[in-house]
Amino acid sequence: MFTPVTLPLWVALTLGALAAVAVMDRLFLPSARWFLRRRVNRLVDRLNQRLPIRLQPFKLTKRAVLVERLRFDPQVMKAVEEEAAAQGMPRDVAMAKVARYADEIVPSFNAYLYFRIAYRVARSVARSIYRVRLGSADEEALAAVPPGSTVVFLMNHRSNMDYVLVAYLAADRTALSYAVGEWARIWPLHTLIRSMGAYFVRRGSGNSLYRRVLERYVAMATSEGVTQAVYPEGGLSRDGKLRPPRLGLLDYMLRSFDPTGERDLVFVPIGINYDRVLEDRTLLLDVPASGEGEKARPASPVPTTLRFLAKQLGLVFTGRWHRMGYACVNFGAPISIRGHFADRGGLDLRRLGKEERMPHVEQLGRELMARIGDLVPVLPVPLVATVVLRDPTRAWPALTLKAEALALAERLRQAGAQVYLPRGDEEYAFDVGLRMLTLRRLIVATSEGGYRAVPAELPVLEYYANSISHLAEAAAP
């Protein structure tokens, strides 16, 4: 019984490791989970006392529970039966697809990560790259949103920095659940983004079963009051202009909305603009070249991105790096969908088929995009670029260029546009725009003391001027 037993070293190490894992699993991990859960619950309680838009229980529900609820949703189950019959596949195969889609879509919100870590990172990143400004916000109207309403922030999509910028500026109101594209599914980025409450969307998917699963998740989240952030354009603007709305997510929210229910659906339009978009040249690679019709330039974004990064690192190491101008966000007045439907004779989209429903959705989508367009801030770079492009071949005298820019700013302001003037000084705003464009060599100084556009950089100038082209057209004399 007391005879010594000899074991190989690798067996002893393996047994020791397994014993350590068992001790951790049975003793330390439950205590750590209890401690962390307690801290998170305390944080959620404090946030719900402070935030105007509370964190809803649905957002805090365990992800596994939400996945199962989505998988066995009655409408999803009906779609499974239809898919199995149409494709001639076993029902279990269709259910496996649904399980994969649900696992891909459903987020896993972590309040501690969102408000204690991600918020600080977003604030540091945004403020280190841009001079971030909140241009305007209808505080009284935002405060008047009925408690318990489902609030959806709708914004134009200029840059991938939009996610960071709006999450940072809205963090004193609520936590946003973004609809993000497939770019965010890259490992390990997808885990971080999912823990921030974002849900993944396959843009342009023609899979009817996937669309039904996505629709039911969006409907569930909307009916449970989850605050969401959506880009109605469906993707980044490639040429700087506002794009027509894509109606998929909007339709998912509206077709299940009960106008007589206890929870209202409120859309908050947001306008975003930048003096410099980080990925401007990369986005322009997808814009058809002159004379090529709809054919995109066969260029890869990788060399452009690498050149940009190398240049910025060089500026940092030589002490010549500066922030990339102003980034401004305007929050508009909330739009109650209950009131919107009441104004249209008690409209209820749940009772309408697709052919009858979509014209109403399309009309509302256009109205929302118009509201967003009105809120896009007029910043120094787009302002000066708009004037220069009136005559791209002209050598503009400095005083003439300034006078035209200030006159345009005044016309825009009189037309109701949101013109942001740094320091409240028109001349300083002009100087900022001119300096940004000359530093990037989009325009150059002439020997006579004027300025002219660089022909090769006209697409970039047009990209920035396009961000306010809809406002400039409305303000044209």
C-alpha positions as CSV (number, residue, x, y, z in Angstrom):
1,M,0.0,0.0,0.0
2,F,2.9,2.3,0.8
3,T,5.0,1.1,-2.1
4,P,6.4,4.1,-4.1
5,V,4.9,4.5,-7.6
6,T,7.1,5.9,-10.3
7,L,5.5,8.0,-13.1
8,P,7.1,9.6,-16.2
9,L,7.5,13.4,-15.7
10,W,5.1,14.2,-18.5
11,V,2.3,12.2,-16.8
12,A,3.0,13.9,-13.5
13,L,2.9,17.3,-15.2
14,T,-0.3,16.4,-17.0
15,L,-2.0,15.2,-13.8
16,G,-0.9,18.4,-12.0
17,A,-2.2,20.6,-14.7
18,L,-5.6,18.8,-14.7
19,A,-5.8,19.1,-10.9
20,A,-5.0,22.8,-11.1
21,V,-7.8,23.2,-13.7
22,A,-10.2,21.3,-11.5
23,V,-9.4,23.5,-8.5
24,M,-9.8,26.7,-10.6
25,D,-13.1,25.5,-12.1
26,R,-14.6,24.4,-8.8
27,L,-13.2,27.1,-6.4
28,F,-11.8,30.2,-8.0
29,L,-13.8,30.7,-11.2
30,P,-17.3,30.7,-9.5
31,S,-16.0,33.2,-7.0
32,A,-14.5,35.4,-9.8
33,R,-17.7,35.2,-11.8
34,W,-19.8,36.1,-8.8
35,F,-17.5,39.1,-8.1
36,L,-17.6,40.4,-11.6
37,R,-21.3,39.8,-12.0
38,R,-21.9,41.8,-8.8
39,R,-19.8,44.7,-10.1
40,V,-21.6,44.7,-13.5
41,N,-25.0,44.7,-11.8
42,R,-24.0,47.7,-9.6
43,L,-22.7,49.5,-12.7
44,V,-26.0,48.8,-14.6
45,D,-28.0,50.1,-11.6
46,R,-26.0,53.3,-11.5
47,L,-26.3,53.8,-15.3
48,N,-30.0,53.3,-15.3
49,Q,-30.3,56.1,-12.6
50,R,-28.1,58.4,-14.7
51,L,-28.8,57.7,-18.4
52,P,-31.9,59.4,-20.0
53,I,-32.4,56.2,-22.0
54,R,-32.2,53.2,-19.7
55,L,-30.6,49.9,-20.5
56,Q,-33.4,47.5,-21.3
57,P,-33.6,44.0,-19.8
58,F,-33.4,42.5,-23.3
59,K,-30.0,44.1,-23.8
60,L,-28.7,42.5,-20.6
61,T,-30.2,39.0,-21.2
62,K,-27.6,36.2,-21.7
63,R,-26.7,35.7,-25.3
64,A,-27.5,32.0,-25.3
65,V,-31.0,32.7,-24.2
66,L,-31.5,35.2,-27.0
67,V,-30.1,32.8,-29.5
68,E,-32.5,30.1,-28.5
69,R,-35.4,32.5,-28.4
70,L,-34.6,33.6,-32.0
71,R,-34.1,30.1,-33.2
72,F,-37.5,29.0,-32.1
73,D,-39.4,32.1,-32.9
74,P,-42.7,31.1,-34.5
75,Q,-42.1,33.1,-37.7
76,V,-38.6,31.7,-38.0
77,M,-40.0,28.1,-37.6
78,K,-42.5,28.8,-40.3
79,A,-39.6,30.1,-42.6
80,V,-37.8,26.8,-41.8
81,E,-40.7,24.8,-43.0
82,E,-41.0,26.8,-46.2
83,E,-37.2,26.6,-46.8
84,A,-37.2,22.8,-46.3
85,A,-40.1,22.3,-48.7
86,A,-38.8,24.7,-51.3
87,Q,-35.2,23.3,-51.3
88,G,-36.2,19.7,-50.7
89,M,-33.9,19.4,-47.7
90,P,-34.4,17.8,-44.3
91,R,-35.9,20.1,-41.7
92,D,-32.9,19.5,-39.4
93,V,-30.6,20.9,-42.1
94,A,-32.7,24.1,-42.3
95,M,-32.7,24.3,-38.5
96,A,-28.9,24.0,-38.5
97,K,-28.7,27.0,-40.9
98,V,-31.0,29.0,-38.6
99,A,-28.8,28.2,-35.6
100,R,-25.7,29.4,-37.6
101,Y,-27.5,32.6,-38.6
102,A,-28.8,33.3,-35.1
103,D,-25.3,32.7,-33.6
104,E,-23.9,35.1,-36.1
105,I,-26.4,37.9,-35.6
106,V,-27.1,38.0,-31.9
107,P,-24.8,40.3,-29.9
108,S,-23.4,39.8,-26.4
109,F,-23.6,43.2,-24.6
110,N,-21.2,43.8,-21.8
111,A,-22.0,47.0,-19.9
112,Y,-18.7,47.2,-18.1
113,L,-16.7,46.8,-21.3
114,Y,-18.9,49.4,-23.1
115,F,-18.9,52.2,-20.4
116,R,-15.6,51.6,-18.6
117,I,-13.3,50.6,-21.4
118,A,-14.7,51.2,-24.9
119,Y,-16.0,54.7,-24.0
120,R,-12.6,55.8,-22.8
121,V,-10.9,54.3,-25.9
122,A,-13.4,55.9,-28.2
123,R,-13.0,59.3,-26.6
124,S,-9.2,59.1,-26.7
125,V,-9.1,57.9,-30.3
126,A,-11.7,60.5,-31.5
127,R,-10.1,63.4,-29.7
128,S,-6.6,62.5,-30.7
129,I,-7.4,62.4,-34.4
130,Y,-10.0,65.2,-34.7
131,R,-11.2,68.3,-33.0
132,V,-14.5,66.8,-32.0
133,R,-17.5,69.1,-31.8
134,L,-21.1,68.6,-30.9
135,G,-22.6,71.2,-33.3
136,S,-26.2,71.2,-32.2
137,A,-28.7,69.1,-30.3
138,D,-32.4,69.6,-29.6
139,E,-32.0,68.9,-25.9
140,E,-35.6,69.8,-25.0
141,A,-37.1,67.5,-27.6
142,L,-34.7,64.7,-26.7
143,A,-35.6,65.0,-23.1
144,A,-39.3,64.9,-23.9
145,V,-39.1,61.4,-25.5
146,P,-41.4,59.2,-23.4
147,P,-39.6,56.8,-21.1
148,G,-39.6,53.3,-22.4
149,S,-39.7,54.3,-26.0
150,T,-37.5,52.5,-28.5
151,V,-35.0,55.1,-29.7
152,V,-33.2,54.5,-33.1
153,F,-30.4,56.9,-34.1
154,L,-30.3,57.3,-37.9
155,M,-27.2,58.9,-39.4
156,N,-25.3,59.4,-42.7
157,H,-22.3,57.2,-43.2
158,R,-19.1,59.1,-44.0
159,S,-16.4,57.0,-42.4
160,N,-15.8,54.0,-40.2
161,M,-14.9,56.6,-37.5
162,D,-18.7,57.3,-37.4
163,Y,-19.1,54.3,-35.0
164,V,-16.4,55.6,-32.6
165,L,-17.5,59.3,-32.8
166,V,-21.3,58.8,-32.2
167,A,-20.8,56.1,-29.5
168,Y,-18.5,58.6,-27.7
169,L,-20.9,61.6,-28.0
170,A,-24.0,59.5,-27.2
171,A,-22.5,57.7,-24.2
172,D,-24.0,60.2,-21.7
173,R,-27.5,59.3,-23.0
174,T,-27.5,55.6,-23.7
175,A,-25.6,52.5,-25.1
176,L,-26.0,52.1,-28.8
177,S,-26.5,48.8,-30.6
178,Y,-25.0,49.2,-34.1
179,A,-25.9,47.3,-37.2
180,V,-22.5,46.5,-38.6
181,G,-21.5,44.9,-41.9
182,E,-19.4,41.9,-42.7
183,W,-16.1,43.8,-42.3
184,A,-16.6,43.6,-38.5
185,R,-16.6,39.7,-38.5
186,I,-12.8,39.5,-38.7
187,W,-11.3,37.6,-35.8
188,P,-10.7,38.7,-33.1
189,L,-12.5,42.0,-33.8
190,H,-15.9,40.3,-34.0
191,T,-15.8,39.3,-30.3
192,L,-15.1,42.8,-29.2
193,I,-17.7,44.4,-31.5
194,R,-20.3,41.8,-30.4
195,S,-19.6,42.5,-26.7
196,M,-20.3,46.2,-27.5
197,G,-23.9,45.3,-28.4
198,A,-23.5,45.4,-32.2
199,Y,-25.3,42.9,-34.4
200,F,-23.9,41.7,-37.8
201,V,-25.8,42.2,-41.0
202,R,-24.9,40.6,-44.4
203,R,-25.4,43.4,-46.8
204,G,-27.4,42.5,-49.9
205,S,-28.0,38.9,-48.9
206,G,-30.5,37.2,-51.2
207,N,-31.0,34.3,-48.7
208,S,-34.7,34.4,-47.7
209,L,-34.1,32.3,-44.6
210,Y,-31.3,34.5,-43.4
211,R,-33.4,37.6,-44.0
212,R,-36.2,36.2,-42.0
213,V,-33.9,35.4,-39.0
214,L,-32.4,38.9,-39.2
215,E,-35.9,40.5,-39.5
216,R,-37.1,38.7,-36.4
217,Y,-34.0,39.7,-34.4
218,V,-34.5,43.4,-35.4
219,A,-38.2,43.1,-34.6
220,M,-37.5,41.5,-31.2
221,A,-34.9,44.1,-30.2
222,T,-37.1,47.0,-31.4
223,S,-40.2,45.7,-29.5
224,E,-38.1,45.3,-26.3
225,G,-36.8,48.9,-26.4
226,V,-33.2,48.3,-27.4
227,T,-31.6,51.6,-28.5
228,Q,-30.1,51.1,-32.0
229,A,-27.9,53.1,-34.4
230,V,-28.6,52.5,-38.1
231,Y,-27.1,53.9,-41.3
232,P,-30.1,54.2,-43.7
233,E,-27.7,54.5,-46.7
234,G,-26.6,50.9,-46.0
235,G,-22.9,51.6,-46.4
236,L,-20.2,54.2,-46.7
237,S,-20.7,57.0,-49.2
238,R,-18.1,56.4,-51.9
239,D,-18.3,59.9,-53.6
240,G,-19.2,62.0,-50.6
241,K,-22.8,62.5,-51.5
242,L,-25.8,61.3,-49.5
243,R,-27.0,58.0,-50.9
244,P,-30.7,56.9,-51.3
245,P,-32.0,55.0,-48.3
246,R,-32.0,51.2,-48.3
247,L,-35.2,50.1,-46.7
248,G,-34.4,46.7,-45.3
249,L,-33.8,47.4,-41.6
250,L,-36.3,50.2,-41.6
251,D,-39.0,47.9,-42.9
252,Y,-38.1,45.3,-40.3
253,M,-38.7,47.9,-37.5
254,L,-41.9,49.3,-39.0
255,R,-43.7,46.2,-40.1
256,S,-43.9,44.9,-36.6
257,F,-44.6,48.2,-34.8
258,D,-47.8,48.4,-32.9
259,P,-49.0,52.1,-33.0
260,T,-51.4,51.4,-30.1
261,G,-48.9,49.6,-27.9
262,E,-47.3,50.9,-24.8
263,R,-43.9,51.5,-26.4
264,D,-43.4,54.2,-29.0
265,L,-40.8,54.0,-31.8
266,V,-38.7,57.2,-32.1
267,F,-36.2,58.0,-34.8
268,V,-33.5,60.6,-34.0
269,P,-31.7,61.9,-37.2
270,I,-28.0,62.7,-36.9
271,G,-25.8,64.5,-39.4
272,I,-22.0,63.9,-39.4
273,N,-19.2,65.5,-41.4
274,Y,-15.4,65.7,-41.3
275,D,-12.7,68.1,-42.5
276,R,-10.8,64.9,-43.5
277,V,-12.1,61.4,-43.8
278,L,-9.4,58.9,-43.0
279,E,-10.3,56.5,-45.9
280,D,-11.2,59.1,-48.5
281,R,-8.8,58.0,-51.2
282,T,-9.7,54.3,-50.6
283,L,-13.4,55.1,-51.0
284,L,-12.8,56.9,-54.2
285,L,-11.2,53.8,-55.7
286,D,-14.8,52.5,-56.0
287,V,-16.1,55.5,-57.9
288,P,-16.2,55.1,-61.7
289,A,-13.4,56.9,-63.4
290,S,-14.3,59.6,-65.9
291,G,-15.5,58.1,-69.2
292,E,-15.9,54.6,-67.8
293,G,-19.6,54.7,-67.1
294,E,-20.4,52.3,-64.3
295,K,-17.2,50.4,-64.4
296,A,-15.2,50.8,-61.2
297,R,-11.4,51.4,-61.3
298,P,-9.6,48.0,-61.0
299,A,-7.5,49.2,-58.0
300,S,-6.8,47.6,-54.7
301,P,-7.3,49.7,-51.5
302,V,-4.3,48.0,-49.8
303,P,-1.5,50.1,-51.4
304,T,-3.5,53.3,-50.8
305,T,-4.0,52.3,-47.1
306,L,-0.4,51.4,-46.6
307,R,0.8,54.6,-48.1
308,F,-1.5,56.6,-45.9
309,L,-0.3,54.8,-42.8
310,A,3.4,55.1,-43.7
311,K,2.9,58.9,-44.3
312,Q,1.2,59.4,-41.0
313,L,3.8,57.4,-39.1
314,G,6.5,59.5,-40.8
315,L,4.8,62.7,-39.7
316,V,4.5,61.4,-36.1
317,F,8.1,60.4,-35.9
318,T,9.3,63.8,-37.2
319,G,7.0,65.8,-35.0
320,R,5.0,67.3,-37.8
321,W,1.7,65.4,-37.3
322,H,-1.4,67.4,-36.6
323,R,-5.0,66.5,-35.9
324,M,-7.1,66.1,-39.1
325,G,-9.3,69.1,-38.7
326,Y,-12.8,69.2,-37.2
327,A,-15.3,66.4,-36.9
328,C,-18.8,67.6,-36.1
329,V,-22.1,65.9,-35.2
330,N,-25.6,67.4,-35.1
331,F,-28.5,65.7,-33.3
332,G,-31.9,66.5,-34.7
333,A,-35.4,66.6,-33.2
334,P,-36.9,63.1,-32.5
335,I,-39.6,61.8,-34.8
336,S,-42.4,59.8,-33.2
337,I,-43.6,57.0,-35.5
338,R,-46.8,56.7,-33.4
339,G,-47.5,60.4,-34.2
340,H,-46.4,59.9,-37.8
341,F,-48.9,57.0,-38.3
342,A,-51.6,59.0,-36.5
343,D,-51.2,61.9,-38.8
344,R,-51.8,59.5,-41.7
345,G,-55.2,58.3,-40.5
346,G,-54.1,55.7,-38.0
347,L,-51.8,53.8,-40.4
348,D,-50.8,50.4,-39.2
349,L,-48.2,48.6,-41.4
350,R,-48.8,45.2,-39.7
351,R,-52.1,45.0,-41.6
352,L,-50.6,45.6,-45.0
353,G,-49.0,43.3,-47.5
354,K,-45.6,44.0,-49.0
355,E,-47.0,45.8,-52.1
356,E,-49.1,48.1,-50.0
357,R,-46.6,48.6,-47.2
358,M,-43.4,49.4,-49.1
359,P,-44.6,52.8,-50.6
360,H,-45.2,54.0,-47.0
361,V,-41.8,52.7,-45.9
362,E,-40.1,54.3,-48.9
363,Q,-41.8,57.7,-48.3
364,L,-40.7,57.7,-44.7
365,G,-37.2,56.6,-45.7
366,R,-36.9,59.6,-48.0
367,E,-38.2,62.0,-45.3
368,L,-35.7,60.6,-42.8
369,M,-32.8,61.0,-45.3
370,A,-33.9,64.6,-45.9
371,R,-33.9,65.3,-42.2
372,I,-30.4,63.8,-42.0
373,G,-29.2,65.8,-45.0
374,D,-30.4,69.0,-43.4
375,L,-28.3,68.2,-40.3
376,V,-25.0,67.5,-42.1
377,P,-22.6,70.2,-40.7
378,V,-20.9,72.6,-43.1
379,L,-17.2,72.5,-42.1
380,P,-14.3,74.6,-43.3
381,V,-12.8,72.1,-45.8
382,P,-16.1,71.3,-47.6
383,L,-16.9,75.0,-47.7
384,V,-13.6,76.1,-49.3
385,A,-13.6,73.0,-51.6
386,T,-17.1,74.0,-52.9
387,V,-15.9,77.5,-53.9
388,V,-12.7,76.3,-55.5
389,L,-14.6,73.8,-57.7
390,R,-16.8,76.5,-59.2
391,D,-13.8,77.1,-61.5
392,P,-11.2,74.3,-61.0
393,T,-8.8,75.8,-63.5
394,R,-8.8,79.3,-62.1
395,A,-6.0,80.8,-60.0
396,W,-8.2,82.3,-57.2
397,P,-6.9,85.5,-55.6
398,A,-6.8,85.0,-51.9
399,L,-9.2,87.8,-51.0
400,T,-11.7,86.7,-53.7
401,L,-11.6,83.1,-52.5
402,K,-12.2,84.3,-48.9
403,A,-15.1,86.6,-49.9
404,E,-16.8,83.8,-51.9
405,A,-16.4,81.3,-49.1
406,L,-17.8,83.7,-46.5
407,A,-20.7,84.6,-48.8
408,L,-21.5,81.0,-49.4
409,A,-21.4,80.3,-45.6
410,E,-23.9,83.2,-45.1
411,R,-26.3,81.9,-47.8
412,L,-26.1,78.4,-46.3
413,R,-26.9,79.7,-42.9
414,Q,-29.9,81.8,-44.2
415,A,-31.1,78.6,-46.0
416,G,-31.2,76.8,-42.6
417,A,-28.0,74.8,-42.9
418,Q,-25.9,73.9,-39.9
419,V,-22.7,75.9,-40.5
420,Y,-20.1,75.2,-37.9
421,L,-17.7,78.1,-37.4
422,P,-14.6,77.2,-35.2
423,R,-14.3,79.7,-32.4
424,G,-17.4,81.5,-33.9
425,D,-15.1,83.3,-36.3
426,E,-15.8,83.2,-40.0
427,E,-12.3,84.3,-41.1
428,Y,-10.7,81.7,-38.8
429,A,-13.0,79.0,-40.3
430,F,-11.8,80.0,-43.8
431,D,-8.2,79.9,-42.7
432,V,-8.7,76.4,-41.3
433,G,-10.2,75.1,-44.5
434,L,-7.5,76.7,-46.7
435,R,-4.7,75.4,-44.5
436,M,-6.1,71.9,-44.5
437,L,-6.3,71.8,-48.3
438,T,-2.9,73.3,-48.9
439,L,-1.2,71.0,-46.3
440,R,-2.7,68.0,-48.2
441,R,-1.6,69.6,-51.5
442,L,-5.2,69.5,-52.9
443,I,-4.7,73.2,-53.8
444,V,-1.4,75.0,-54.1
445,A,-0.4,78.7,-53.8
446,T,0.4,80.5,-57.1
447,S,3.3,82.9,-57.6
448,E,0.8,85.8,-57.7
449,G,-0.4,85.1,-54.1
450,G,-3.5,83.2,-55.1
451,Y,-4.6,79.5,-55.0
452,R,-5.6,77.0,-57.6
453,A,-6.7,73.3,-57.5
454,V,-4.3,70.6,-58.3
455,P,-5.8,68.8,-61.4
456,A,-4.9,65.3,-60.2
457,E,-6.6,65.9,-56.9
458,L,-9.9,67.1,-58.2
459,P,-11.7,63.9,-57.3
460,V,-10.7,64.4,-53.6
461,L,-11.9,68.0,-53.7
462,E,-15.2,66.9,-55.2
463,Y,-15.5,64.2,-52.5
464,Y,-15.5,66.9,-49.8
465,A,-17.6,69.4,-51.7
466,N,-20.2,66.6,-52.3
467,S,-20.8,66.3,-48.6
468,I,-22.6,69.6,-48.6
469,S,-23.7,69.7,-52.3
470,H,-27.3,69.1,-51.4
471,L,-27.2,72.1,-49.0
472,A,-25.3,74.3,-51.5
473,E,-28.0,73.6,-54.2
474,A,-30.8,74.6,-51.8
475,A,-28.9,77.8,-50.9
476,A,-28.0,78.7,-54.5
477,P,-29.0,82.3,-55.4
